[in-house]
Amino acid sequence: IRSVHGHTVLFDAHSIHSELPWLFEGRLPDLNLGTVNGSSAAPTLRAALTQVLANQNTFSHVVDGRFKGGHITRHYGRPTQGWHAVQLEMCWCCYMAETAPYVLDPQRAARVRPLLQQLLHTLRAWTPE
């Protein structure tokens, strides 16, 4: 991919329960974007994704908060070599029930889908300066 396009973007997406009392107090933001404090992706990519989140007010969000990026983001994110990696940790409450039987909630999923599509569009459209 990099040989054809000059760069690659890895999007590492996960979902998680909104509250994990055995790990921390309180509730997570709905969307947690991680770039290992800006070291796994170019500043312009981080800024473009941050702007997508900032332009909406339906879902709470944070960039490089509690979930800055895990092994995949840290290992593969090498922006100086043209390899950019971003992690998204999305809370279950955005698209499903957080209690058993943990089923998809079509109405919730429909609300978050356009935002996820916009994030993916931004990832695809972005090019390094």
N, C-alpha and C positions, 0 to 999 in steps of 0.2 A: 504494500500500500504506500509506504513512504517513498519507494523508488518511483512510483507513478505520480503521486500527489505532492511529494516534498515534505510531508508531515503525516503523522497519525494522531488520532484522538481515540483514547480508550475510555468508555463510559461504564463504570463499575457500579451497577445499581443493586440495592438491597432494600428489604423492608424489615421493620422492627416494631415491636409493641411500643406504644406511646409512653408507658410507665414501666420502669424496671427498678423496683425499689431495692433489689439486692445489689445493684450497680451504682445508683445515684438517686437523690431525692428529686421529686417533682416530675414534670412532664416534659418530654422532648418537643422541640419545634416540629411541625408537620414535615418539613423538608430540610434535610441537613446536607449541605453541599460541602465536599471536602477536596482541597487541593494541597494538603500538607502545608498549610500556611503559605500557599502560593509557590511552593517549590516543585510541584508535579505538573504544572500547566503554565503556559504563558500568561502574563498579567492581563493581556487583552482578552484571552479566552475566559479567564476567571471573571473579569469585569463584565463581559457580555452575558454570561450565565447569571451573575449576580443581578444584573439589570432586569433580566426576565423575571426573576423572583421578586424584585423590588417593585415592578410594574403591576403587581396584583396584590389584592388585600384579602383574598379568601383563605389562604394557607399561611401559617406562620413559617418562618424560615430563618436559617442562620448559615453563614459561610465560615468554614474552618472553626466551628465550635467544638462541641464534644466529639464529634466524628469528623476528624480532619482528613481521614483517608487511612485505609488499612494496608495490608501487605501488598496487594495488587497495585494500588495507587503509588505507594512508596517505591516499590520495586520497578515498575514500568514507566513511571513518570519521569522523563528526562528531557525537558523542553529544549535544552541546548543542543540535543541530538535530534530534535524534531519529533519526539515522542511525548505526547501530552496525555495525562491521565487525570480523570475527575471521578470522584465517588459521590453517589447520591444515596442517602439513607432516608427512606420515606416511611413515615409511621403508618401502621395498619389502619388507623382511624380515617385515613384519606380514601380508602377504597374497600374496606372490609370490616366485619365485626371483630372486636378485640376480645370477645368471650366465646367460649365453645357454643356452637360448633365451628367457629372461625370461617364463616362463609363470606363470599364476595357480596358486597352491597352495590348493586348496579347503579343506584342513584349517586352514591359517593364516588364510585369509579368514574361515572360520567362527568362529575364536577372536576376531577383532577386530570382527566385525560387531555383536555386542551392545553393545560400548562405543561404536561409532560411532552406533548407533541411540540410545543414551542421550544422547550429546552433541547429536544432532539434536533429540531430544525436549526437552532442556533449552533449546535455542535457541528452539524453537517456543513453549514454555510461559512463557518469561521475559517479564516486563513491567517497565518502568521504575517506580521507586518514586514 
